[in-house]
């Protein structure tokens, strides 16, 4: 049994109340450990440590911060096998995909943020008023509070801590209740190179997260989670005018035109829709296909998924994805399928696999056709291995259907017409538009959405700037 503990001021600590929650391996359904259920007292202790560490971290030079963050990245890479094994046990994810698609990526992102700490920009100094010189200081906010999600516990923690630390902030991070293991491990590794109190982790449930957001110390709170959770965070933060950074849900359209390479589109959408069991806010879950090739594309997608989109246990090197995060999430996804209207059709999957996967929270790769724009599965985030396919007639309807949801995080368009691709990239109301691909991300480019997908950017220099404040300084020069 694994015992997870909070990491406060560089030291492992149990919750003061002694309360814990059980950790379940989604691939087997079995309990493998416990984690603290932290209270307001634990959160307060973490914020006291973070506040005390502000001068030691925010006051050093960017070059010194870079050196420590690069050392942190090196240690994470060196302990990669341990982190991958822990992440797989806590999430059920395939080991090899976690190593290649998450660990390698997050190490690169840490190194990007290390360099970004030396690249913050502001308006050039100058005499904008006669007799006076003005310049801009871009400063750390101070202390920030963060809440990370369960779908990518390890990598999303890096998306939080990387820019916050690069900008010179200290932080208190609460991981998702079901997946705290690798976040605490990252904090333990960081404690080997960062000053005590710079990076604190408190584990717990929704009440713990509310305490992290409501505490008076942080100047900014950041969450990656559902739109409902983001709304609650924004409401709580508004009470004392905290800034918020919200990366929320998505319902990404993948728009396929008749002139696209349908086989290539089916593969890109299959990978983008089923990777991580569809538990990705950018998942290619909502396909819009030009009517003249709708049936042909559905056949191509079903054929590709049948051959390639197989769930499996962590050590199955041929599996594309693992289980859903919890029994609750499995029930939620199956509920969408159970409530599907009669005009919808499941043309692939929709069932739980048997055999060695029977005890885990697995669901087959699923394709659904025949749904209408106002149906629940089109409008709401399923967050499972379910791809819907709708037909459209012409560019105008494609844009109307694609934009006709409350989310605005990510989208893609598949076409061989370059001008059409550029028009669609302009008209799609989403923070990211991929052309003839879906789901790749790089550290140098921003990731974040519009509408009910929240505001603020992860990754890139824009993400670092979100964790800073801008100060104008003016001096009389005679």
Beta strands, then each sheet from edge to edge (+ up, - down):
strand 1: 2-3
strand 2: 6-8
strand 3: 11-13
strand 4: 20-25
strand 5: 30-36
strand 6: 126-129
strand 7: 132-140
strand 8: 143-147
strand 9: 170-174
strand 10: 199-201
strand 11: 220-224
strand 12: 243-247
strand 13: 253-256
strand 14: 286-290
strand 15: 345-348
strand 16: 366-369
strand 17: 386-392
strand 18: 407-408
strand 19: 410-414
strand 20: 432-435
strand 21: 450-451
strand 22: 454-455
strand 23: 468-476
sheet 1: 1+ 5+ 4-
sheet 2: 2+ 3-
sheet 3: 6+ 7- 23+
sheet 4: 10+ 9+ 8+ 11+ 12+ 22-
sheet 5: 15+ 16- 17- 14- 13- 19- 20-
sheet 6: 18+ 21-
end
